[in-house]
Amino acid sequence: MGAGVIGLSAAWRAAGAGWTVTVHDPAPARGASWVAGGMLAPLTEGWPGEEGPLELGTASLERWPGFAARLSAAAGLPSGLRTRGTLVVAVDSADAGELRVLAGWLAERGRRAESVGRRELSRREPSLSRSIRGALHVPGDLSVDNRALLAALRAACVSAGVRFAAERVDDLTAPAADQVVLAAGVGSAALHPLARVHPVKGEILRLRERPGTLPRPGLTVRGVVHGRHVYLVPRDDGLVVGATQYEAGHDTRVTVGGVRDLIADAETVLPSVAEYELDSAQAGLRPMTADNLPLIGRVDSGTVLATGHGRNGLLLAPLTADAVLAELEGEPLPVAASADPGRVLW
């Protein structure tokens, strides 16, 4: 149940393996997956103490090129994958110190993050602010156009024979199925006691280029701006800017303060952003767990959980789909062991 990026990926893979699949969701390809920025960034999302998410995210990122190629072939549509890499930039000396901590932590784990000087930064991305105090180039962190991805996944599911049911399901015993895969994001908590997820609100902006606007960055740009984090993810027609993060229950209304902070921080990093058209402002609910690792695995003879992916649903889609299929086939995936739903969560 659930037709976001996780549910659709699992349904497509299961149908391709010979399972008869029905996806239950009154609003398929919407929710948090529709609002997402699209970063595939386990390295630049990382931080000391977050070794588990780093390892799981890296394992999924390694699957992304093959996943994207198979998906495009199955759907006859582009997957939306962009492989240009990521820049992380710092605005003041404290922000630059944060970058040094991140770079050192990644280096200790054999991950590549290259320090970029001001002159080289200006050559690579001339539209970025000249006041930036430091930068890291992380070529391994990629991005994906989330809406192109969702369109491809839905088309691939249809091609594989997946059936879509629009009725709302409030009880896991309601579907007449041998196996139920629960991938309902923040809605999962109401359907199974081990789906220990809570909503964390995130607001994003979609900006569209106008004639005469300076060229957008070619790479994803993550900024640390006086301690706050902002990202600018290129799209074919503009940028996605995100994301706020705070506890607000199930409220998905966009706040003036959230839009103000995103625009101010984005303009600090990329001054020309002020010339873009504000196409839309939206909020989504990330399904978070207490330890920032998802819940992926079998919880009883008829139920597999695939939820709690937090900020990283798009990143973790290939690995989660592999893990769900492995659970359905009775052969759990070792690399997903850290996401066991039965683990102790404080």
Secondary structure, DSSP 8 states (H G I E B T S, - for coil): ---SHHHHHHHHHHHHTT---EEE-SSTT-HHHHH---EE-TTTT--TT-HHHHHHHHHHHHHHHHHHHHHHHHHTS---EE-S-EEEEESSHHHHHHHHHHHHHHHHTT---EEE-HHHHHHH-TTS-TT--EEEEETT-EEE-HHHHHHHHHHHHHHHT-EEE-S----TTSS--S-EEE--GGGGGGT-TT---EEEEEEEEEEE--TT-----SSEEEEEETTEEEEEEEETTEEEEE---B--TT-----HHHHHHHHHHHHHH-GGGGGSEEEEEEEEEEEE-TTS--EEEEEETTEEEEE--GGGHHHHHHHHHHHHHHHHTT---GGGGGG-TTS---
